[in-house]
Amino acid sequence: MRKTITIAAGGLRAEIVPSLGGGLAHLDMLGDRSPVPIFRPWPEGGTDDPNRLASYVLVPWSNRISGRGFRFEGRFHPLEPNFPGEPFPLHGNGWTSEWAVSGRTTELVSLAFVSDGPGSFRYSAALGYEIDATSLTMRLNVTTRADHPLPYGLGFHPWLIRTARTRLEAPAAGVWLEDKCHLPIGSAPVSSREDWDFTFMQPLPDGWINNGFGGWNRRASVEWLEYGMALDIEASDALSTYLLYSPGAEAEFFCFEPVSHLVDAHNLPGGPNANGLQILRCGESFEITCRFALRRL
């Protein structure tokens, strides 16, 4: 069983797993009888699989990179697949690595991670979880240590509870379509897909969805009508895209991922500069935050 750290305030409690990507095992609302999970809970007894966490962070990039790497400023930067069953390098390495605890109170945990790799990436990262009576705020910072400029991307990857009456509002202008390898193949206005248009609150689609949404205002809301509860999501400016993933209506979860760039942004037309990645030079930093706030309906 991996060691965890709990922070709590009022009616909200979070449990962090420093040794597994600095991820979350639980985010629960404390009820009169038993906790009500907001994020999909870690399995009883724990796990070594980061995809069974309640949430993890994405550094130094989000999602997949095709072509076994990317070209930037005249140099090819090779990257190898890094997770079993995945043909592409996925999510960087922060989500699978051990983080050190750098600070702790009853309502705040700070974590740190220093990485030589993957590939050309050399960086240090800082991660913070801060809780109050109604909300959890996550903060992620990356500072490059590489001796040449590189494109960095960051994101948060929570696995939220999905019920039969879960609804989502997350206005966006366009949605990126995916191929069978889950890589982008062009975009379409959300108005062309009624079941993917979350301009106003509506149920999640019944079928598979695994798409990036652009032109987002960094605000979203989830409603669980069974609980009489809602979650308001507020992301920092750099989180220009959200990814929405769920296998279908029978799934017990869906993922709403605020991220700084498109899937495979390193290799899309225009290159890293045009697709949301942050170009950092040695010693430069990039930071994102996201607040998840509960309210009663």
N, C-alpha and C positions, 0 to 999 in steps of 0.2 A: 504494500500500500504506500503510495507516494505521500510525502508530507504536504499538508496544506496549511494555509493561513486564512483566518476568517476575520472579516471586518463587518461591522454592523452599526446601524443608527436607526432609531425609531422602529418602523416596521419593515426595514429592508436589511438583507444580509447577503454578502458575497463571499465566496470561498475561492482562493487563488492557489494554483499549483506551480510554484517557481520552477520545479525541475522538468516540467513538460511545457516548454514554450512560454512560461510565465502566464499561462492561460487561466481561464476561469473554470472551476468545477461546477459552481452553482451561482445563480442570482435568483433569490427567492423573496417573495413577500411573506412575512410571518403572519399567519392567520391564527384564529382562536384554537383550532384543532391541530392542523399540520401546515407546514410551509406550502405556499402556492408557487410553483416554478414559473419564472418569467423567461429565462433562457432554458433550453432543453438540458436537464441535469446530467451530470457525470454518472456513469453506471455505478450501482452499489459495489463497493470494494475497489473502485477505481479502474484505471486502464492505462496502458502504455501507448494507446492510439490517440494522437492529437485530434483526429476527426470525431472522437467521442466526447470531447470537451464541450462545455457550454459556450465558450468563446475563445478565440486566440487572435494574435496580432500578426500582421503581414509586414515583413521587412527582410531584405531591402527591395522587394517588389511584391506586387499582388498578382495572383493567378498564374497563367501559363506563359512561357516564352517559347516560341517555335524556333526551328532552324538550328537547334543545339547552341544557341547563343545569339549575339547581336553585334552589329557593326556600329561603331560610334567614333567620330573624328578620325576616320581613316584606319581604324584598328578593329579587328574582329575579337570579340570577347567570348570565348567558348564557355558553355555551361552544360552540365550533365543532368539527366533526370535524377531526382533526389528523393522520390517517395515510391514505395512498392506499388506496382500496377499503373503508374503514371508514365507515359512516354516522353513527357516534357518536364523541364525544371519548373517547379510549382511553389509559389508563395515565398520564395527565399528560404532562409534557414532559421529565422527567429522562432517560428512556430513549433519546431522540433527540438530546440536546444534548451539547455538548462540556463536559467537566469539566476543571478545572485540577488539576495535581499539587501538593499542599501538603506532602507528606512522603514519604520513601522510604527503606527499608532493604532488605536481602536477603530479609527475611521479611514486610515490611509496606509497603503503599502506602496513602496517604491522599489523597483527592480532595475538591474543593470546587466548588460550583456556586451561582451567584446568579441568580435569575429574577424578571423583571417580567412576570408572566403564568404560565400562560394565564388569560384572563378576569380575575377579581378577585384571583387569587392573586399574592402578592408574598412571596418566601421565599428563604432561603439553606439549602443542604443540605451535609452532610458525609458522605462515604462512605469506609469503610475495609475493606481486605482484609488479613487476617493469617493466615499459614500456619505450620503446624508439621509434624512428620514424618508425622502421620496425619490432619490435619484442616485445613479452611479455615473461618474465621469471617468473616462479613460483618456490617458494622455500618452503619446508615443513620440519620441524624439530620436533622430538618427544623426550622427556626426561622422563624416567620412574621414578615414585615415589614409586613403589611397593617395599615391603621389601624382595622380593624373585625374582629370575630370571624369565623372561617371554619372549616369542617370539613375536616380533613386526614386522608388515609389513606396508608399506606406498605405496601410489600411487596417480596418477592424473587421473581424469575421465572427459575429455572434450567430448562434443557432437558437432561434426563438421557438417557443412552443407554438404548434399549430393545432387548432381545434376545428371542429366542423363549422364554427361560426366566426372564425378569425377574419378580420377585414384589414385592409391596408390603404392608406392615403400617402402618396409620395409623388407629387407632380414632377414630370420630366417632359422634355421636348421630343427626344428620340430614343429608340431602343436598337441595340446592336444585335444582329442575328448571328447564330453560331452554326458551324459545320459539325460533322460527326465526331470531330476531334476536340470540340468545345473551343474552337478558335473563331474569331469574328470574321464574317464574310460580308460586311456592309450594314448599313443602318436603315431604319424606316421610322417615320413619325409614329408616335404612340397612338395617334388617332386612327391609324390603319389597323390596329389590333385592339378591339374593344376590351377583350379580356386582360390585356396588359396595360391598359390606360388607367393609371391610379391618380389622375388629376383630382378625382373625388373619391371618397371612401367607398371601397367595393371589396367583395370576397376575393381571395386568392384564386388563381385559375385551377381548374380541376386536373389538368394535365401537367406534363413536364415543363419546367421553366428554368433556364440557367443563362440569363442574359444581363448585359450591362445597359444601364440607362443613363443618358447624358442630358445636359440642359436642366440639371436638378438644382433646386433652390436650397439644398442642405437641410431641409426639414421633412420629416415623415412622422406618421402616427399609425400605430397598430391598435386595433380594438379586439378584445376578447369578450364577446357578448355574454358568454356563459359565466364569466367572472364579474361582469359589470365593471371592467377595468380597461384602461388604455395606457399605452406607452408612447410618449413623445420623444422623438429622436432629433437631436440638434447637432449637426456636424460643423467643423471649422471650414473656412473658405477653401482650403486646398483640397478638400474631399469632394471633387467635382463630379464624381460618378458613383452610382450604387449598383451593386450586383444583386440580383434576386434569384435565389435557387430554391427549388423544392421538387422532389420527384413526382409529386401528385397529391391528390386529395387524401389518400390513405396515409401519407407520411405524418409522423408526430412532430415534425419540425419544418421550419423554413429558414433560410439564411437571408438576412438583409445586411449587406456588406458595404459600408461607406469606404470608398477607396479614392486614391489620388489620380488614378489613370485607368485607361482602357485595358482590357485583356490584350496581351501581346503588343502593348504600346511601343516596345523597343523595336519592333519590326514592321509596324504599320506605315503606310505612306506618310511621308513627312518626317519620319524618324522620332526618336525620343522627345526632341524639343517641341514637337507639335501635338503630342498626345498625352500631356498631363504629367510626364515625369519631371522631376526637379534635378537640374544639373548642378552637382556639388563639386567644389574643389577642396583640396586638403584643408581640413579644419572647419569647413562650412557645415551648417546644420539645417535641418528641416523638421518641423513639428506639426502634429495633428492632434486634435481632441474630438471627442464625441460624448455627448451627455444623453443618458437614457433616463427619462423622468416618468414615474408612474402617476396616474390620476384616476379617480373614480368617474365612471360615466354617469 
